[in-house]
Every structure is written in structure tokens, then in C-alpha cells.
Amino acid sequence: MPKLKMPKKSTSIDMTALCDFTLLLLTFFIMSAKFKPQEAVEVVTPSSTSTKEIPMGFIQITVDKLGRVFYTVDNIKLKRNLIEEVNKTKNLGLTETEKNNFVNGPSVGVPFTKLKAYLALPPNEQSRYDKEASGVPTDTTKSFTTNELMYWINTTRYQAQILDMDQPRFVIKVDGQTPYVEETNKVISTLGKLDIYRFSYITNQKPIPPGTALWDKANAAAAGAK
């Protein structure tokens, strides 16, 4: 009895549709991704051997080498609520474009009297303005009028509470070359007057010196994780 011969078919698979689908996905993620904006000023932080990481959703207070203070909010939703509240309570008359510039921008380093004019600038002009900005007015009082940093912090915490969010963690980033120690003390004093006693410093990570207590602690933690 003759054997039936099965017709041979090609084993190749047309990958055109898959390539098109992959390209569409890649395009979608590129177009929808939001990149972290560049910081307003360049700050060279001192080095340390701390092993703690900065928490997500933080509030960053930057003091540059000229002693100027800049205020940064990491959470986009919180920034939106924050600028709406600031616009209302300070009667700034911000447009939707200016509010969006605040939400998408890096940080604030101007007093409230100049905030509207600053947010009206396009991003490239804001970057140039940041080099000459006076910084957020800060002192050691509890006055929201003169100590505008205190107003920013207090309003941010209040808006986080309205949004039913965890209270944000605060980090301080100080240029290692700044001679303005009093400006850093004003920031710490402001946090203290708002009963904020837990905050972190941003530093450059350097290797832990062998033989130190921190070296032994890090090795013990690594051994326990295995």
C-alpha cells in the first residue's frame, strides 16, 4: 500500500506584525514617559558614607553655594494642589499655562512677588533666570510673610493631608562649598518651628572605610541577606 506523502510547508513565521506592534509599544512609552526636570541650580554636595536611601515622594530644600534657597516637590499630584492653593491664598492670578509650568518645572527659587512673572517665562528663559534668582525668602521667624519657606512647607503638608497622602519626608541638599552656614541654619530652624525633626541630607556616596563600625554593620547586613 503506497504511503501518503504529506506536503511540506515552510516553518518560517512572518514577524512583520510583531515588529509593528513592538514599535507601537515603544513609541507609546517614549511619548507618554515623563522625565524628571533638571534642577534649577547646580549643587556639589559633600561626601559621606551613609547607607540610607532618600525616600520617594520627598520635599527637597536646596541651598546653593551663594546661600540661595530653592524648594522642590517630587509628587506631581501634590504639586498641582499646592500651586492651586498658593494661587488662591496669595492672589497671584496664575493662568493654566503658568500653573502647568510650575507642575512640570524643577523647583522654585523666587519670592511670591516674582512667582507669576517667573512662571510666565519659557523653560529655557527660566533656566537663565535661575542663575540670578534671589531664592525663596527664609529667616528664623514663624511669619508666613517674611519666612516664605515656612509657608511653602506648611501648605505642602496641608495639601498632602487633604489628598490623604503620607506626610512627605524632607531632604536638605547643601553645596559643599557654601560659606553661608547661617542660611542652612535658617532652613533647619524653619523645619524645627513646624515640628519637623526628621529629615535627611543629600550627599555624594563614597566607599565605607574598612575596619570601621559602619563597615562591620554593612558586612553583617549583607551576610544576613544571603
N, C-alpha and C positions, 0 to 999 in steps of 0.2 A: 504494500500500500504506500503510495507516494506521500512524503512528508509535506505538510503545508509550510511554505516559506512566508514568514511574517515580513511585511515591508519595513525596511529600515527608515527610521525617522531621525532627523537631526536632534542632537542633545543640546544644542545651543539655545540660550534664553535671551530674548530681546530685552535689554536693560534700559532702553530709551525712556520708558515711562518712569522707572525707578529713579533715573538720573534727573528727570524733570521734577519729580516730587521732592527729591533731596535738595535741589536748587531752590525750589519754592520755600521749603522749610528754612533753609539758610538765609534767604532774603528776608523772610518774616522776622527771624530772631535779630538780624542785624538792624532792621528798620525799627523794631519795637524796643530794642535794648536802650536803657538809659545809663549813660556813663557818668561817673562821679565828676562834678565840675572841678576844675583846677583851683587850688587855694588862692586867695586874694594876694597873699604875700608869701615870700619865701622865708622859711624859718629853719635855721640849722640848730637842731636840738642837741643837748649834751648826751653823752653815752652813759649807759647803765647796764647792769646785769640782771634786771628784773625779769622774771619768767611769767608774769601775769600779762594776759592779753586785754586789749581795750574792748569793752563790751559793745555790742551792736546797739544802734539807736541812741548814740551818745550826743551830748551837747559839748562842743569844743570851744574853749576860750583861748585865743591865741594872743600872745604878747610878742611883738617882733623886736628886732634889735634897736628900734627907735622908741620903744616903750608904748607903741600904739596897740590898742585892744581891738580884736576882731571877734565876732560872735557867729558861730556856725551851728545849725541844727541839721541832724543827719536824716531824720524821718520826713519824707515828703508830705504825708498827710498832716503831720503836726505843723510843718512849715506853712501849709495852706491855711489852717485855722489860726496860726499865730499872726500872719500878715493881715488877715481879715480883722482880727481883734485890734491890732496896732493901728490899722487904718481907721477903725471906728473910734477908738478912745483918744487917738492923737489928732483926729480930724485932718488926715493927710490928703484926702481926696484922690486916692490912687486909682488909676484906670486898671482894667483887667490885664492889659499888657504889662503894666508895671508890677502888678501882683505876681504874674507869671514869671517875670524876670527875677523877683525875689525867690520864688519857689525853686526855680531852675538854676539860680546863681550859687556861688560858693559860700559867701559869708557877708556879714555887714560890718563896715568899719567907719561909719559916718554917724553924726548926731541926727536926731529926728528932724531937725530943721532942714537938713540937706538930703533926707532919705528919698523924697519924691523925685528930686532932680537927679539923684544918682540912679534910681531905678528906671528913669526915662532914657538913660543912655544905652546904646547897643553894647553887647558884651565886650567887644574889643576896646571901646572907649572906657568902659568900667574898669578894665584891667589897667589902663593907663592912669585912671583917676586913683585907683587903689594905692599907687606909688606915692601919692601926695595927700591921701586922706588923713584926717586928724585922728581917726579911731573912735570907738564908742566912748563917750564921756564916762569916766569912772572915778569915784572917790570913796572915802571910808564912811560916808553917811548912809542913812536909810531913806534918803529923799529920792523919790522917783523922778524928780525934776532935774537934779544935778547928777545923780548916780544912775545914768540911763542903763548901765549894765544890769543893775538890780531890777529895773523894770523888765528888761528882756527875759531875765531868768525867771522872775516871778510869773510873768504872763505865760511863758512856755510851760511851766509846771502846771499852771491852772488849766491851760488848754489840753495838756496830757490827761488831766483828771476828767475833763469833760468828755474826751474821747475814750475814756475807760482804759487808758494805757497804763503800763507800769511807769512809775516816775523815772524820768531819764537819768542816766549816770553822767556826771560831769568830768571832763578831762581838760587839763591845762597844758598848753603847748607853748613853751617859752624858748626864745632864741638863746642859745648858749653863750652868745657874745654880748647880750644886752647888759649895759651897766645900770639899767633902771630897775633896781631891786624894789624900789617903792611902788612901782607900777604892778609888779607881781603881788606885793603885799596888799594892794588895793583890791585885787581880784579875790584873793583868799579871804580878806576881811568881808567883802561883799557876800561871798558864799556863807561865811560864818553867821552874818546877820540874818540870813534866811534859813538858819539851822541846817545848813548843808555841810557836813563834816567829813563825808566820804567822797573823795574824788581821786582821780589818777593823773599822773604826769606822763606825757608822751616823750619818749627818749629814743635814741638810737641804740639798738641792741648790740652788745659786744660779748665776746666769749666769757664764760664764767671762769675765773681763775682757779686752776686745780688746787685741791687741798683746802679750800675754804669751806665754811659751813654750808653756803649755798650750793657748792659743788657736790658735797655729800648728800644734800637734800634732793638735788636733781637726779643723781645717780640712784638713790633709793626709790624715787618715784618711777624711774624708768625700769628698774628691776621688778617692781611690783606690778607694772603693766604687762610684763611678759607672761 
